[in-house]
Every structure is written in structure tokens, then in C-alpha cells.
Amino acid sequence: MPKPISVKKLIQNLSMLGFSGPYSGGRHMFMIKGDLKLRVPNPHKGDISKSLLSEILRQAGISSSEWNKL
């Protein structure tokens, strides 16, 4: 299970995994890799929770072991 993370660090890690962006969208920013469009939570107080990060990684097709290598 991934640890909580800041939005800034999430964006940096996704960029290292080949995602471009973030781009501004309607209510949320998003990042793109090929045909995949991944929503990124808006910056807020505190870190992104473990459960939300797990859902983001699932949607991006990134395994926990791959994520933890960063």
C-alpha cells in the first residue's frame, strides 16, 4: 500500500512514469499518457490519502511495487 503523498510529489512521480501535464480541466487538473487521461486532485491542505492514491494508481495502471521504486 502506498504512503500518503503531496499533490506536487504525485505530479513529479507521474511525470517520471511518462505522463505529461498537468493540464487544467473543468474541475480537476489531468495528466495524459497515450490514450489515458488521468484526473489529478486539486491541491488542498495536507496530503493525498492512501486510499485515494491507490485509486489513482489503479486507474493509471501502476502497480504499488512500481510506484514504491520512485
C-alpha positions as CSV (number, residue, x, y, z in Angstrom):
1,M,0.0,0.0,0.0
2,P,1.4,3.4,-1.0
3,K,2.1,6.1,1.6
4,P,0.2,9.5,1.7
5,I,1.8,12.0,-0.7
6,S,1.6,15.7,-1.6
7,V,0.0,16.7,-4.9
8,K,3.3,18.2,-6.0
9,K,5.1,14.9,-5.4
10,L,2.3,13.0,-7.1
11,I,2.7,15.1,-10.2
12,Q,6.5,14.7,-10.2
13,N,6.3,10.9,-9.9
14,L,3.6,10.6,-12.6
15,S,5.9,12.7,-14.9
16,M,8.8,10.3,-14.2
17,L,6.5,7.4,-15.3
18,G,5.8,9.1,-18.6
19,F,2.7,11.2,-18.0
20,S,2.6,14.7,-19.5
21,G,0.9,17.7,-17.8
22,P,-0.8,18.6,-15.6
23,Y,-3.3,20.4,-17.7
24,S,-6.2,22.4,-16.4
25,G,-9.6,20.8,-17.0
26,G,-13.1,21.6,-15.7
27,R,-13.0,20.9,-12.0
28,H,-9.7,19.0,-11.8
29,M,-6.3,19.0,-13.4
30,F,-5.4,16.0,-15.5
31,M,-2.3,14.3,-16.9
32,I,-2.0,12.3,-20.2
33,K,-0.1,9.2,-21.2
34,G,-1.1,7.9,-24.6
35,D,-4.8,7.5,-24.7
36,L,-5.1,7.5,-20.9
37,K,-6.4,10.7,-19.3
38,L,-5.8,10.7,-15.5
39,R,-7.5,13.2,-13.2
40,V,-5.3,14.7,-10.5
41,P,-6.8,16.0,-7.3
42,N,-6.8,19.7,-6.7
43,P,-4.1,21.0,-4.3
44,H,-5.5,21.2,-0.8
45,K,-4.4,21.2,2.8
46,G,-2.5,18.0,3.7
47,D,-1.5,15.0,1.7
48,I,-3.5,12.7,-0.6
49,S,-4.7,9.8,1.4
50,K,-3.6,6.2,0.9
51,S,-7.0,5.1,-0.4
52,L,-7.2,8.0,-3.0
53,L,-3.6,7.4,-4.1
54,S,-4.4,3.7,-4.5
55,E,-7.4,4.5,-6.7
56,I,-5.3,6.9,-8.8
57,L,-2.6,4.3,-9.3
58,R,-5.2,1.7,-10.2
59,Q,-6.7,4.0,-12.9
60,A,-3.2,4.7,-14.2
61,G,-2.3,1.0,-14.3
62,I,0.7,1.5,-12.0
63,S,1.5,-1.3,-9.5
64,S,2.4,-0.5,-5.9
65,S,5.8,-2.0,-6.3
66,E,6.5,0.1,-9.4
67,W,5.3,3.2,-7.5
68,N,7.5,2.4,-4.5
69,K,10.6,2.3,-6.6
70,L,10.4,6.0,-7.2
